[in-house]
Amino acid sequence: MNEVTFGQVDDGPRPSMRGGALIVFAVSAALTALTLWGRPGTGGSLAVDAAVGAVSCLAAPLLLWRPVPAALALSVLAALSPAATPAASMGVLQVAQRRPFPVAAAVGAAGIAAHVAQGWWRPSGGISFGWWTLLVALAYGALVGWGALVRARRQLLASLRERARRAEAEQGRRVAEARMAERTRIAREMHDVLAHRLSLLATYAGALEYRPDAPPDKLAQAAGVVRAGVHQALEELREVILLLRTDQPGGDADGEGRPQPALADVPRLLEESRAAGGRVELRDEVAAAAAAPPAAGRAAYRVVQEALTNARKHAAGAPVRVVLEGGPGAGLVVDVRNALAGGGAAPPPGSGTGLVGLTERVRLAGGRLDHEAAAGEFRLRAWLPWPA
């Protein structure tokens, strides 16, 4: 590690190794000088203390690189002279801050043993050996505890920063998933809307191709419908592309912010099919279509739209019967049937996933969808919830 800590966490920029070494040397030199000044000595003992103090000051910066070996070496010097006590105490604190507690406790025990040896062969005149040993043990215990507390706080802060980073990444992932889900929903809307619109255009274009002898006013009317349909399809496609290009999720799953079809729009949908030459019958037994839940009404509209599209593709000219029934508490039932084609031209190409997407749409609305070909007709039946 590149920082120097003496009992507090520095949350700001860390000093360089060279600067930290100078700080450690200066602090240890100052404390060693105070120790020598406050402890009387003569002759050889003063020279030994000065030499040990100088060596401990020079060795103290090694705590930045090798805290455990340096602290043990300083403890050995502390057994020889009290002049090494400041540097040895700094070493224990550094080890407690930067190494696991068992390692710090072992280094602290070595420091206690060194100072017990120091008190035994160089006793202090003002305190007994027993009290000296007790005070040394308490001091080293406090240093180890203090350093362990600082280390635990650092680890907690690092853990909180990591958790915040992960939470931010998780939030980004959820946003990305929400955007992808919304764009998938928009793609389904594109399939439903454009497939219906383009199937109408195909019907009119087929009439123009196979009836070139039609009266001019009929040809002009059909051409006008084709032109208007193409314009509408282009507008719808442009809207979808703009929504797909945006970086925003595009609203909630209900598509707020742009008009959405409802159950009351089904008659208008059938009128478009009749105008294209389709034979569509409607039996509407829903008393209050405008009061239908938005999700159920929108899903019902898409069911009828997909059924009409499939009928034009696979059974062109066959009559289609649409039945709407239900109400609050009973649910909404959509039943669409058309005769199966007996042959003729191949149907226009498609993705083959219209019914799959429709089934998923109805399921997401809380309902169920069944479809089958039986008794010479294709049946599509959906049930959607309508709370009382």
Secondary structure, DSSP 4 states (H G I P E B T S, - for coil): -----SSS---SPPPPHHHHHHHHHHHHHHHHHHHHHHS---HHHHHHHHHHHHHHHHHGGGGGT-HHHHHHHHHHHHHH-GGGHHHHHHHHHHHHHHS-HHHHHHHHHHHHHHHHHHHHHS--TTS-HHHHHHHHHHHHHHHHHHHHHHHHHHHHHHHHHHHHHHHHHHHHHHHHHHHHHHHHHHHHHHHHHHHHHHHHHHHHHHHHHH-TTS-HHHHHHHHHHHHHHHHHHHHHHHHHHHHHH-SS--S-TT-TTS----GGGHHHHHHHHHHTT--EEEEEEES-GGGS-HHHHHHHHHHHHHHHHHHHHHSTT--EEEEEEEETTTEEEEEEEEEPP-S-SPPPP--S-HHHHHHHHHHHTT-EEEEEEETTEEEEEEEE----
